[in-house]
Amino acid sequence: MSDERKNKNYKLKNTHKNKGGMKQEGQKKNVRPGRRPKKISKPSVRISFLGGLNEIGKNITLIECEGDMLIVDCGMAFPDGDMLGVDLVIPDFSYIEQNADKVRGIVLTHGHEDHIGGLPFLLSRVNLPIYGTPLTLGLVGNKLKEHSLFNRAKLHVVKSGDTVRLGCMNVKFIHVNHSIPDAVAFAIQTPAGTLVHTGDFKIDCTPILGDAIDFSSFAKAGDEGVLALLAESTNASRSGYTPTEKMVSDSLNMLFSSAEKYRIIIATFASNVNRVQQIINCAAKYGRKVAFSGRSMVNYMDVAQKLGYLHMPDNILIDIDMLDKYPREQIVLVTTGSQGEPMSALSRMAYSDHRKVMVGEGDFIIISANPIPGNEKTVGNVVDELLKRGCKVIYESMYDVHVSGHACQEELKIIHRLVRPKFFIPVHGEQKHLRKHAELAEFLGMDRKNIFIGDIGSTVEISRDSMKEIAPVPAGKVFVDGLGVGDVGSIVLRDRKHLGQDGLIIIVASLDVYDGHVVSGPDIVSRGFVYVRESEQLLEEVRRRALDILEDCANQNIHEWGIIKNRIKDEVSKLISQKTRRTPMILPILQEV
């Protein structure tokens, strides 16, 4: 081998033809023989789901790229029937708290509780900047005031079409239609590629307020190239298109004309500003006054009116205390309670528990909402009670008094075709919704390996060439009970369920501090188990069994209270099970004297 070949910085000559057929020489410098040049690593983006998958509500997604993070939405969910005593369910924020210095901000799609309801609980721990449209931040501001967080909150109002820079990511706000005004989707430009997050949306070409969905921005993102699409799946199992909100106007007009001699009471979601606007328009047309009932309804309408999203004719709005000063046929009462919530205004009316409104034969009641899955029974109970009181009740299945705010299959197909993503992640729905949306994407030609169906805590890493699931992040459900956040867990709920199903027996006894023998008692207290006066014999047997155990422990010189209490629980539980086939909670209480 020549000396020239041994030189470390030798030149490698390469010849090739250019377009004109001329030969050119190129060279690579500083390449050691036998070694390949280092490949430049391609950037990737990580998406972690802290909520909103395999559940309805509690939507929150964390996007991370090159050391910067942003949060999409921060919602809450209402408790299931087995979450006894729980008021709200919020996400586990521990992963966000651990990485608070990396989070550049929170971007919000719209103002529904399942997308903003968790914000006060997150901001009480970590103060992060929040970006949203005017109505969304107006509702957030009201919520933060209730938690005394408004003065230190960093709220940034943006409009549809605006772009916000958050670390290495640009977030463009894209106008969409939904059941609340000012809803947006996001085109998130990252070093790894563009992500499109639809938020909750529908395609409505004749919206009550504002413009139709911004197709051009979705199409532009698709033309420039979309790495991944995250699209809502709530109505993925429904074929066709979601009807326009205008359809409800026709139904309301027909119902108002047929209820000339009745007081009209309409229950709907407090956040459905478009629906309330239609009700106000009908009331004005038929010469009726409008009153609001329900705390959330009053709050939402106050914010919407101040920000110009609710247009109220002069002198049409009256306070609920003024209802008796007008004839019944001149009143429209808009109220909460369309889901049969026990403490809602409509439920209290149905069970004669409302302080200001009594319903009866002169009332024409319209429930303008679909029951959320799981609420069908409670809604049915409220309807039954209203009918018993002589009210005429119109609910969704009878007339077109409600349309969904979520996209059905044909609308989802349109977004997929406009965006043309390389990878797809269905979000916002239970497993059946996510699976159906994944099938829809496959039907449109997407490779199954490019679709990811996740769960709460799942993290997926996406680059230009691949998508893979990586180690999950801390995530889960945190229960809010009164002022307590997170102090109610699975063990407490299990005990509450046990108490609710089988009741409680308390065994109280005083023991001699020296020898452990019984000084007084044991006394038996029963709650939710049996009626004491009709079960005196059974409770006496329980008392004698507990006394025998205490005396036996004293005779055997057993003074460990844990051992004594466990023996009482075991023996008394066996006795009660033999006699009643029930398993109440046994709670021994011992004291030394």
LOKOL-153550 format. One record per residue (C-alpha): residue in three letters; x negated, y, z negated. Coordinates in Angstrom, 2 decimals, always signed. Each point is the difference from the previous one (the first is absolute). Example, Ala and Ser with C-alpha at 12.3 -4.5 7.8 and 13.67 -1.06 7.14 Angstrom:
> res,px,py,pz
> ALA,-12.30,-4.50,-7.80
> SER,-1.37,+3.44,+0.66
This chain:
> res,px,py,pz
> MET,+0.00,+0.00,+0.00
> SER,-1.42,+3.45,+0.96
> ASP,-0.76,+2.75,-2.52
> GLU,+2.71,+2.08,+1.58
> ARG,+2.58,-2.68,-0.83
> LYS,-1.18,-0.05,-3.60
> ASN,+0.66,+3.68,-0.49
> LYS,+2.93,+0.49,-2.43
> ASN,+1.38,+2.92,+1.96
> TYR,-0.11,-1.56,+3.44
> LYS,+2.57,+1.06,+2.55
> LEU,+2.61,-2.31,+1.34
> LYS,+0.81,+0.98,+3.55
> ASN,+3.44,-0.58,+1.37
> THR,+1.26,+0.62,+3.48
> HIS,+3.61,+0.34,+1.13
> LYS,+1.96,+1.63,+2.76
> ASN,+2.04,+3.13,-0.45
> LYS,+3.12,+0.88,+1.96
> GLY,-2.08,+1.25,+2.90
> GLY,-2.05,-3.18,+0.21
> MET,-3.21,+1.69,-1.23
> LYS,-2.18,-1.87,-2.50
> GLN,-0.58,+1.56,-3.43
> GLU,-2.34,-0.93,-2.81
> GLY,+1.10,-0.14,-3.59
> GLN,-1.95,-0.81,-3.10
> LYS,+0.56,-0.97,-3.63
> LYS,-2.47,+1.30,-2.53
> ASN,-1.16,-1.28,-3.38
> VAL,+1.43,-3.50,+0.46
> ARG,-2.12,-2.72,-1.58
> PRO,-0.48,-3.22,+2.00
> GLY,+2.36,-2.78,-1.15
> ARG,+2.41,+2.36,-1.86
> ARG,+3.43,+1.22,+1.08
> PRO,+1.06,+3.61,-0.51
> LYS,+2.21,+0.51,-3.08
> LYS,+3.71,+0.12,+0.74
> ILE,+1.82,+3.12,-1.12
> SER,+2.73,-1.09,-2.44
> LYS,+3.48,+1.00,+1.07
> PRO,+2.10,+1.90,-2.55
> SER,+3.02,-1.68,-1.54
> VAL,+3.07,+1.16,-1.90
> ARG,+1.51,-1.73,-3.02
> ILE,+3.72,+0.03,-0.73
> SER,+1.21,-1.05,-3.47
> PHE,+3.67,-0.47,-0.82
> LEU,+0.90,+0.92,-3.58
> GLY,+3.73,-0.34,+0.68
> GLY,+2.69,-0.18,+2.67
> LEU,-0.70,-3.56,+1.20
> ASN,+2.32,-2.89,-0.91
> GLU,+2.25,+2.47,-1.79
> ILE,+2.36,+2.88,+0.66
> GLY,-1.49,+3.26,-1.30
> LYS,-3.17,+0.89,-1.92
> ASN,-1.73,+0.91,+3.25
> ILE,-3.67,+0.96,-0.32
> THR,-2.94,-0.69,+2.32
> LEU,-3.69,+0.82,-0.47
> ILE,-2.23,+0.61,+3.04
> GLU,-3.79,+0.07,-0.39
> CYS,-2.72,+0.80,+2.53
> GLU,-3.68,+0.88,-0.52
> GLY,+0.45,+0.79,-3.69
> ASP,+3.13,+2.16,+0.42
> MET,+3.48,-1.07,-1.06
> LEU,+3.50,+1.32,+0.59
> ILE,+3.32,-1.16,-1.41
> VAL,+3.16,-0.33,+2.10
> ASP,+3.09,+0.52,-2.21
> CYS,+0.39,-0.81,-3.68
> GLY,+3.42,-1.46,-0.69
> MET,+1.94,-1.84,-2.67
> ALA,+2.62,-2.75,-0.07
> PHE,+3.06,-0.62,-2.10
> PRO,-0.09,-3.02,-2.33
> ASP,+1.45,-3.38,+0.90
> GLY,+2.72,-1.57,-2.09
> ASP,-2.50,-2.03,-2.02
> MET,-2.06,+3.08,-0.99
> LEU,+2.12,+0.66,-3.08
> GLY,-0.27,+3.51,-1.41
> VAL,-2.48,+1.16,+2.66
> ASP,+0.77,+3.41,+1.53
> LEU,-2.46,+0.12,+2.91
> VAL,-2.66,-2.13,+1.66
> ILE,-3.14,+1.78,+1.22
> PRO,-3.23,-1.25,+1.63
> ASP,-3.14,-0.95,-1.93
> PHE,-2.29,+3.03,+0.46
> SER,-3.14,-1.53,-1.54
> TYR,-1.82,-0.36,+3.34
> ILE,+0.70,+3.65,+0.86
> GLU,-1.23,+1.11,-3.43
> GLN,-3.21,-1.99,+0.48
> ASN,-0.62,+1.76,+3.34
> ALA,+1.49,+3.42,-0.76
> ASP,-3.18,+1.81,+1.11
> LYS,+0.39,-1.48,+3.50
> VAL,+3.67,+0.89,+0.51
> ARG,+0.31,+3.09,+2.21
> GLY,+3.76,+0.35,-0.30
> ILE,+3.52,-1.44,+0.12
> VAL,+2.09,+0.37,+3.17
> LEU,+3.77,-0.47,-0.25
> THR,+2.34,-1.22,+2.73
> HIS,+3.28,+1.28,-1.52
> GLY,+1.82,+0.77,-3.23
> HIS,+1.75,-3.23,-0.95
> GLU,-0.66,-1.42,-3.46
> ASP,-1.56,-3.18,+1.37
> HIS,-2.69,+2.23,+1.55
> ILE,-0.49,+2.80,-2.57
> GLY,+1.43,-1.36,-3.27
> GLY,-3.34,-1.25,-1.33
> LEU,-1.83,+3.33,+0.44
> PRO,+0.58,+1.39,-3.54
> PHE,-1.46,-3.16,-1.54
> LEU,-3.06,+0.08,+2.28
> LEU,-0.62,+3.74,-0.38
> SER,+0.17,-0.26,-3.78
> ARG,-3.18,-2.12,+0.27
> VAL,-1.76,+1.37,+3.09
> ASN,+0.64,+3.47,+1.45
> LEU,-0.21,-0.40,+3.78
> PRO,+0.99,+2.39,+2.83
> ILE,+3.35,-0.81,+1.62
> TYR,+0.98,+0.77,+3.61
> GLY,+3.57,-0.07,+1.24
> THR,+2.72,+1.82,+1.92
> PRO,+2.02,+2.81,-1.67
> LEU,+3.03,-2.01,-1.13
> THR,-2.15,-2.92,-1.17
> LEU,-2.19,+2.24,-2.15
> GLY,+3.05,+1.92,-1.23
> LEU,+1.38,-3.26,-1.41
> VAL,-3.43,-0.98,-1.34
> GLY,-0.28,+3.38,-1.74
> ASN,+3.32,-0.51,-1.77
> LYS,-1.14,-3.42,-1.16
> LEU,-3.34,+1.32,-1.27
> LYS,+1.74,+2.78,-1.94
> GLU,+1.96,-2.63,-1.93
> HIS,-3.32,-1.58,-1.04
> SER,-1.71,+3.37,-0.74
> LEU,-2.52,-0.62,+2.80
> PHE,+1.02,+2.65,+2.52
> ASN,-2.33,+2.81,-1.12
> ARG,-3.16,-2.03,+0.52
> ALA,+1.13,-1.93,+3.09
> LYS,-1.77,+0.65,+3.30
> LEU,+2.83,+0.06,+2.55
> HIS,-0.79,+0.81,+3.64
> VAL,+2.93,+0.62,+2.36
> VAL,-0.47,-1.15,+3.59
> LYS,+2.35,-0.19,+2.97
> SER,+0.59,-2.58,+2.68
> GLY,-2.75,+0.27,+2.60
> ASP,-2.63,+1.22,-2.48
> THR,-3.27,-1.85,-0.55
> VAL,-1.74,-0.19,-3.38
> ARG,-3.66,-0.91,-0.51
> LEU,-0.54,-2.35,-2.96
> GLY,-3.64,-1.07,-0.27
> CYS,-0.97,-1.86,+3.15
> MET,+3.66,-0.41,+1.03
> ASN,+2.38,+2.27,+1.91
> VAL,+3.71,-0.46,-0.76
> LYS,+2.53,+1.23,+2.57
> PHE,+3.59,+0.40,-1.20
> ILE,+2.49,-1.30,+2.60
> HIS,+3.71,+0.89,-0.25
> VAL,+2.40,-2.96,-0.28
> ASN,+3.71,-0.40,-0.76
> HIS,+1.18,-1.54,-3.27
> SER,+2.90,+0.37,-2.43
> ILE,-1.77,+2.97,-1.59
> PRO,-1.36,+3.02,+1.90
> ASP,-3.72,+0.79,+0.34
> ALA,-1.08,-3.64,+0.36
> VAL,-3.31,-0.63,+1.74
> ALA,-2.26,-2.76,+1.27
> PHE,-3.80,+0.22,+0.06
> ALA,-2.71,-0.41,+2.62
> ILE,-3.10,-0.45,-2.14
> GLN,-3.27,+0.42,+1.91
> THR,-2.87,-1.82,-1.70
> PRO,-3.58,-0.72,+1.17
> ALA,+1.16,-3.59,+0.59
> GLY,+2.98,+1.02,+2.14
> THR,+3.50,+1.42,-0.24
> LEU,+2.65,-1.42,-2.35
> VAL,+3.68,+0.78,+0.55
> HIS,+2.29,-0.25,-3.06
> THR,+3.67,+0.47,+0.87
> GLY,+1.37,+0.54,-3.51
> ASP,+3.77,-0.56,-0.10
> PHE,+1.61,+1.00,+3.29
> LYS,+2.73,-0.49,+2.55
> ILE,+0.50,+1.30,+3.53
> ASP,+2.90,+2.47,+0.01
> CYS,+0.44,+2.06,+3.16
> THR,+2.80,+2.05,-1.59
> PRO,-1.19,+0.72,-3.56
> ILE,+2.11,+2.13,-2.31
> LEU,-2.93,+2.24,-0.88
> GLY,-3.25,+0.64,+1.85
> ASP,-1.49,-1.57,+3.10
> ALA,-0.05,-3.54,+1.28
> ILE,-3.01,-2.21,-0.68
> ASP,-3.30,+1.25,+1.49
> PHE,-0.56,-2.67,+2.63
> SER,-2.78,+1.98,+1.68
> SER,-2.30,-0.15,-3.04
> PHE,+0.43,-3.77,-0.27
> ALA,-0.65,-0.35,+3.74
> LYS,-3.07,+2.24,-0.18
> ALA,-1.43,-2.09,-2.82
> GLY,+0.66,-3.12,+2.07
> ASP,-1.72,+1.51,+3.06
> GLU,-3.07,+0.90,-2.06
> GLY,-0.10,-3.46,-1.59
> VAL,+1.45,-1.28,-3.27
> LEU,-1.99,-2.41,-2.12
> ALA,+2.92,-1.10,-2.21
> LEU,+3.70,+0.69,-0.42
> LEU,+1.67,-0.13,-3.42
> ALA,+3.75,+0.06,+0.61
> GLU,+2.98,-0.28,-2.32
> SER,+1.97,-3.24,+0.07
> THR,+3.20,+0.68,-1.97
> ASN,+2.32,-0.63,+2.96
> ALA,-2.30,-2.30,+1.99
> SER,+2.59,-2.79,-0.16
> ARG,+2.76,+2.17,+1.53
> SER,+0.39,-0.04,+3.76
> GLY,+0.77,+3.03,+2.14
> TYR,-0.25,+3.63,-1.07
> THR,+0.93,+1.78,-3.22
> PRO,+3.08,+2.15,+0.68
> THR,-0.35,+3.77,+0.04
> GLU,+0.97,+2.04,-3.05
> LYS,+2.50,+1.83,+2.24
> MET,+2.21,-3.09,-0.12
> VAL,+0.64,+0.61,-3.70
> SER,+1.33,+3.49,+0.79
> ASP,+2.82,-1.47,+2.10
> SER,+0.97,-2.45,-2.75
> LEU,-0.07,+2.69,-2.70
> ASN,+2.21,+2.26,+2.12
> MET,+2.53,-2.78,+0.43
> LEU,+0.01,-0.82,-3.72
> PHE,+0.30,+3.64,-1.07
> SER,+3.03,+0.44,+2.28
> SER,+1.68,-3.10,-1.47
> ALA,-0.62,+1.12,-3.62
> GLU,+1.89,+3.29,+0.11
> LYS,+1.80,-0.57,-3.32
> TYR,-2.94,-1.54,-1.88
> ARG,-3.03,+1.23,-1.87
> ILE,-2.98,-1.35,+1.94
> ILE,-2.96,-1.49,-1.90
> ILE,-3.00,-1.11,+2.09
> ALA,-2.88,-2.02,-1.44
> THR,-3.27,+0.02,+1.92
> PHE,-3.76,+0.06,-0.57
> ALA,-1.07,+3.29,-1.56
> SER,-2.92,+0.17,+2.42
> ASN,+2.19,-0.30,+3.11
> VAL,+0.10,+3.71,+0.72
> ASN,+1.28,-0.55,+3.55
> ARG,+3.00,-1.96,-1.29
> VAL,+0.84,+2.68,-2.57
> GLN,-0.22,+2.64,+2.73
> GLN,+2.59,-1.92,+2.03
> ILE,+2.26,-0.20,-3.05
> ILE,-0.30,+3.75,-0.55
> ASN,+0.81,+0.63,+3.66
> CYS,+3.16,-2.13,-0.27
> ALA,+1.00,+1.69,-3.26
> ALA,-0.31,+3.43,+1.63
> LYS,+2.04,-1.17,+3.01
> TYR,+2.85,-1.24,-2.22
> GLY,-0.10,+2.92,-2.47
> ARG,-1.34,-1.89,-3.01
> LYS,-2.39,+1.01,-2.78
> VAL,-3.10,-2.10,-0.70
> ALA,-1.44,-1.00,-3.39
> PHE,-2.97,-2.21,-0.84
> SER,-0.16,-2.62,-2.75
> GLY,-3.07,-1.86,-1.22
> ARG,-3.32,+1.43,-1.13
> SER,-2.00,-1.21,+2.99
> MET,+2.66,+1.24,+2.43
> VAL,-0.06,+3.49,-1.51
> ASN,-3.82,+0.09,+0.03
> TYR,-0.35,-1.18,+3.60
> MET,+2.64,+2.39,+1.32
> ASP,-1.52,+2.93,-1.89
> VAL,-3.43,-0.60,+1.58
> ALA,+1.47,-0.64,+3.47
> GLN,+2.08,+3.17,-0.11
> LYS,-2.89,+2.19,-1.19
> LEU,-2.26,-1.30,+2.77
> GLY,+2.64,+0.45,+2.70
> TYR,+0.71,-3.68,+0.68
> LEU,+3.60,+0.23,-1.27
> HIS,+2.32,+2.66,+1.41
> MET,+2.87,+0.94,-2.26
> PRO,+2.87,+2.25,+1.19
> ASP,+0.80,+2.90,-2.32
> ASN,+2.16,-0.79,-3.03
> ILE,+0.34,-3.71,+0.80
> LEU,-2.11,-1.28,-2.91
> ILE,+1.55,-0.13,-3.47
> ASP,-1.25,-1.30,-3.33
> ILE,+1.33,-3.35,-1.16
> ASP,+1.54,+1.77,-3.03
> MET,+2.29,+1.90,+2.42
> LEU,+1.71,-3.10,+1.43
> ASP,+3.18,+0.46,-2.07
> LYS,+0.48,+3.54,+1.32
> TYR,+0.70,-1.25,+3.55
> PRO,+2.67,-2.33,+1.42
> ARG,-1.32,-3.55,+0.45
> GLU,+0.55,+0.13,+3.77
> GLN,-2.44,+2.94,+0.25
> ILE,-2.95,-1.83,-1.61
> VAL,-2.91,-2.06,+1.31
> LEU,-2.23,-1.45,-2.71
> VAL,-3.39,-1.29,+1.21
> THR,-1.51,-2.40,-2.52
> THR,-2.72,-2.54,-0.67
> GLY,+0.73,-3.66,-0.68
> SER,+0.25,-1.53,+3.47
> GLN,-2.02,-3.00,-1.28
> GLY,+2.19,-0.63,-3.04
> GLU,-2.72,+1.08,-2.44
> PRO,+1.40,-0.40,-3.55
> MET,-0.85,+3.57,-1.10
> SER,+0.85,+1.74,+3.28
> ALA,+2.83,+2.50,+0.30
> LEU,+2.27,-2.23,+2.09
> SER,-0.40,-2.95,-2.38
> ARG,+0.88,+2.19,-2.96
> MET,+3.10,+1.20,+1.86
> ALA,+0.99,-3.60,+0.78
> TYR,-0.26,-1.01,-3.67
> SER,+1.60,+3.22,-1.36
> ASP,-3.29,+1.07,-1.55
> HIS,-0.55,+3.23,+1.94
> ARG,+0.33,+3.11,-2.16
> LYS,+1.34,+2.27,+2.75
> VAL,+1.73,-2.16,+2.62
> MET,+2.90,-2.40,-0.48
> VAL,+1.00,-2.00,+3.07
> GLY,+3.37,-1.49,+0.87
> GLU,+2.71,-0.31,+2.63
> GLY,-0.64,+3.41,+1.54
> ASP,-3.62,-0.77,+0.94
> PHE,-1.37,-1.04,+3.38
> ILE,-3.47,-1.45,-0.60
> ILE,-2.56,-0.62,+2.77
> ILE,-3.19,-1.98,-0.67
> SER,-2.33,+1.19,+2.73
> ALA,-2.96,-2.37,-0.37
> ASN,-1.04,-3.59,+0.57
> PRO,-0.58,-2.08,-3.13
> ILE,-3.71,-0.58,-0.47
> PRO,-0.69,-3.79,-0.05
> GLY,+0.82,-1.21,-3.49
> ASN,+2.47,+2.82,-0.75
> GLU,+3.01,-1.52,+1.78
> LYS,+1.53,-1.34,-3.22
> THR,-0.32,+3.25,-1.96
> VAL,+1.45,+2.01,+2.90
> GLY,+2.88,-2.49,+0.23
> ASN,+0.70,+0.35,-3.72
> VAL,+0.22,+3.79,+0.27
> VAL,+2.35,-0.27,+3.01
> ASP,+2.22,-2.42,-1.94
> GLU,+0.21,+2.34,-3.00
> LEU,+0.89,+2.96,+2.22
> LEU,+2.73,-2.02,+1.71
> LYS,+1.40,-1.02,-3.39
> ARG,+0.40,+3.70,-0.84
> GLY,+2.07,+0.56,+3.13
> CYS,-2.68,+1.68,+2.10
> LYS,-0.14,-0.52,+3.73
> VAL,-3.54,-1.22,+0.71
> ILE,-1.83,+0.03,+3.34
> TYR,-3.31,-1.79,+0.09
> GLU,-2.58,-0.60,+2.73
> SER,+1.33,-3.26,+1.38
> MET,+3.42,+1.53,+0.67
> TYR,-0.93,+3.10,+2.00
> ASP,-3.12,+1.50,+1.58
> VAL,-0.81,+2.19,-3.00
> HIS,-3.67,-0.97,-0.13
> VAL,-2.88,-0.64,+2.36
> SER,-3.48,-1.19,-0.91
> GLY,-3.07,+2.21,+0.01
> HIS,-2.25,-2.85,+1.16
> ALA,-0.95,-1.19,+3.47
> CYS,+1.49,-3.19,+1.43
> GLN,-1.78,-2.35,+2.41
> GLU,+0.35,+1.99,+3.20
> GLU,-1.33,+3.16,-1.68
> LEU,-2.94,-1.93,-1.43
> LYS,-0.74,-1.31,+3.49
> ILE,-0.14,+3.54,+1.33
> ILE,-2.58,+1.05,-2.60
> HIS,-2.09,-3.09,+0.68
> ARG,+0.04,+0.72,+3.74
> LEU,-0.90,+3.66,-0.49
> VAL,-2.82,-0.64,-2.46
> ARG,-1.43,-3.20,+1.56
> PRO,-2.14,-0.89,-3.05
> LYS,-2.81,-2.55,-0.03
> PHE,+1.03,-1.24,-3.45
> PHE,+3.36,+0.07,-1.79
> ILE,+1.02,-0.06,-3.68
> PRO,+3.73,-0.07,-0.87
> VAL,+0.76,+1.95,-3.18
> HIS,+2.95,+1.10,-2.17
> GLY,+2.10,-3.09,-0.49
> GLU,+0.48,-3.41,-1.53
> GLN,-1.70,-3.08,+1.46
> LYS,+2.89,-0.72,+2.38
> HIS,-0.20,+3.55,+1.38
> LEU,-3.78,-0.12,+0.43
> ARG,+0.17,-3.39,+1.74
> LYS,+2.75,+1.13,+2.35
> HIS,-1.98,+3.10,+0.94
> ALA,-3.10,-2.14,+0.65
> GLU,+2.07,-2.23,+2.29
> LEU,+1.20,+3.10,+1.84
> ALA,-3.60,+1.10,+0.59
> GLU,-0.88,-3.46,+1.32
> PHE,+3.03,+0.13,+2.31
> LEU,-1.42,+3.24,+1.41
> GLY,-3.25,-1.78,+0.82
> MET,-2.24,+0.55,-3.02
> ASP,-2.34,-2.85,-0.94
> ARG,+0.99,-1.58,-3.34
> LYS,-3.56,+0.27,-1.28
> ASN,+0.25,+3.80,+0.35
> ILE,+2.97,+0.18,-2.40
> PHE,-0.44,+0.14,-3.77
> ILE,+2.78,-0.70,-2.51
> GLY,-1.18,+1.05,-3.44
> ASP,+1.16,+0.08,-3.59
> ILE,-0.39,+2.43,-2.88
> GLY,-3.73,+0.31,-0.66
> SER,-1.00,-1.24,+3.46
> THR,-2.89,+1.79,+1.70
> VAL,-0.79,-0.28,+3.68
> GLU,-3.16,+1.26,+1.71
> ILE,+0.34,+1.10,+3.62
> SER,-2.69,+0.91,+2.51
> ARG,+0.15,+0.47,+3.75
> ASP,-0.56,-3.72,+0.51
> SER,+1.60,-1.78,-2.93
> MET,+2.53,+0.00,-2.82
> LYS,-0.59,-2.13,-3.08
> GLU,+1.43,-0.30,-3.49
> ILE,-2.51,+0.67,-2.77
> ALA,+0.10,-0.20,-3.81
> PRO,+3.22,+1.46,-1.45
> VAL,+0.07,+3.10,-2.19
> PRO,+1.70,+0.32,-3.41
> ALA,+3.72,+0.50,+0.63
> GLY,+3.37,-0.92,-1.45
> LYS,+3.05,+1.33,-1.78
> VAL,-0.03,+2.38,-2.96
> PHE,+3.26,+0.35,-1.93
> VAL,+1.24,+3.34,-1.31
> ASP,+2.28,-0.26,-3.03
> GLY,+0.95,+3.38,-1.45
> LEU,-3.23,+1.84,-0.71
> GLY,-2.01,-3.20,+0.06
> VAL,-2.00,-0.74,+3.17
> GLY,-1.48,-3.46,+0.27
> ASP,+0.73,-1.05,-3.59
> VAL,+2.73,-2.37,+1.19
> GLY,-1.47,-3.10,+1.64
> SER,+1.06,-3.48,+0.98
> ILE,-0.08,-1.27,-3.61
> VAL,+2.28,+2.81,-1.22
> LEU,+2.38,-0.59,+2.90
> ARG,+0.01,-3.72,-0.74
> ASP,+0.94,+0.73,-3.62
> ARG,+2.72,+2.42,+1.09
> LYS,+1.42,-2.59,+2.36
> HIS,-0.16,-2.61,-2.75
> LEU,+1.84,+2.32,-2.39
> GLY,+2.59,+0.87,+2.64
> GLN,+0.72,-3.61,+0.85
> ASP,-0.23,-1.81,-3.35
> GLY,+0.01,+2.58,-2.78
> LEU,-2.11,+0.33,-3.13
> ILE,-0.18,-1.58,-3.45
> ILE,-2.02,+1.78,-2.70
> ILE,-1.10,-1.98,-3.09
> VAL,-1.05,+2.23,-2.91
> ALA,-1.62,-1.35,-3.18
> SER,-2.08,+1.27,-2.94
> LEU,-2.82,-2.24,-1.28
> ASP,-1.85,-0.02,-3.31
> VAL,-3.40,+1.61,+0.53
> TYR,-1.71,-2.62,-2.23
> ASP,+1.46,-3.39,+0.90
> GLY,+1.94,+0.69,+3.21
> HIS,+3.37,-1.27,-1.25
> VAL,+3.18,+1.76,+1.10
> VAL,+1.04,+2.84,-2.30
> SER,+3.04,+1.14,+1.99
> GLY,+1.68,-1.09,+3.19
> PRO,-0.30,-1.14,+2.60
> ASP,+2.72,+2.26,+1.42
> ILE,+1.25,-0.62,+3.54
> VAL,+0.87,+2.83,+2.42
> SER,+1.54,-0.88,+3.39
> ARG,+0.23,+2.39,+2.95
> GLY,+1.41,-1.07,+3.36
> PHE,-0.06,-3.69,-0.93
> VAL,+3.19,-0.95,-1.83
> TYR,+2.77,+1.86,-1.78
> VAL,-1.01,-0.28,-3.66
> ARG,+3.45,-0.42,-1.52
> GLU,+0.79,-2.94,+2.29
> SER,-3.40,-1.69,-0.39
> GLU,-0.65,+0.12,-3.74
> GLN,-0.70,-3.74,-0.21
> LEU,-2.62,+0.11,+2.76
> LEU,-1.77,+3.00,-1.51
> GLU,+0.00,-1.68,-3.41
> GLU,-1.73,-3.04,+1.54
> VAL,-2.57,+2.37,+1.54
> ARG,-0.55,+1.62,-3.41
> ARG,-0.50,-3.35,-1.73
> ARG,-2.43,-1.23,+2.69
> ALA,-2.05,+3.21,-0.28
> LEU,-0.02,-0.30,-3.84
> ASP,-1.20,-3.63,+0.19
> ILE,-2.87,+1.02,+2.30
> LEU,-1.08,+2.88,-2.25
> GLU,+0.03,-2.15,-3.11
> ASP,-1.86,-2.81,+1.75
> CYS,-2.71,+2.43,+1.09
> ALA,-0.30,+1.32,-3.57
> ASN,-0.30,-3.53,-1.38
> GLN,-2.73,-0.83,+2.54
> ASN,-1.83,+3.22,-0.89
> ILE,+0.44,+1.41,+3.52
> HIS,-0.20,+3.81,-0.17
> GLU,-0.87,+0.91,+3.62
> TRP,+3.02,+1.97,+1.16
> GLY,-0.60,-0.86,+3.65
> ILE,+0.28,-3.71,-0.78
> ILE,+3.08,+0.50,-2.20
> LYS,+1.81,+2.13,+2.62
> ASN,-0.73,-2.46,+2.81
> ARG,+1.37,-2.88,-2.07
> ILE,+3.19,+1.98,-0.68
> LYS,+0.38,+0.86,+3.71
> ASP,-0.53,-3.59,+1.12
> GLU,+2.27,-1.69,-2.56
> VAL,+2.82,+2.56,+0.15
> SER,-0.12,+0.01,+3.80
> LYS,+0.37,-3.81,+0.05
> LEU,+2.95,+0.16,-2.40
> ILE,+1.83,+2.68,+2.01
> SER,-0.66,-1.79,+3.28
> GLN,+1.48,-3.22,-1.40
> LYS,+3.08,+1.78,-1.30
> THR,+0.71,+2.52,+2.79
> ARG,-2.24,-0.78,+3.02
> ARG,-1.19,+3.61,-0.21
> THR,-3.46,+1.44,-0.51
> PRO,+0.21,+3.41,-1.72
> MET,-3.14,+1.92,-0.91
> ILE,-1.06,-0.88,-3.57
> LEU,-1.67,+2.83,-1.93
> PRO,-1.24,-0.88,-3.54
> ILE,-0.80,+2.99,-2.24
> LEU,-1.93,-0.79,-3.20
> GLN,-1.18,+2.24,-2.81
> GLU,-1.89,-0.62,-3.25
> VAL,+1.25,+1.22,-3.36
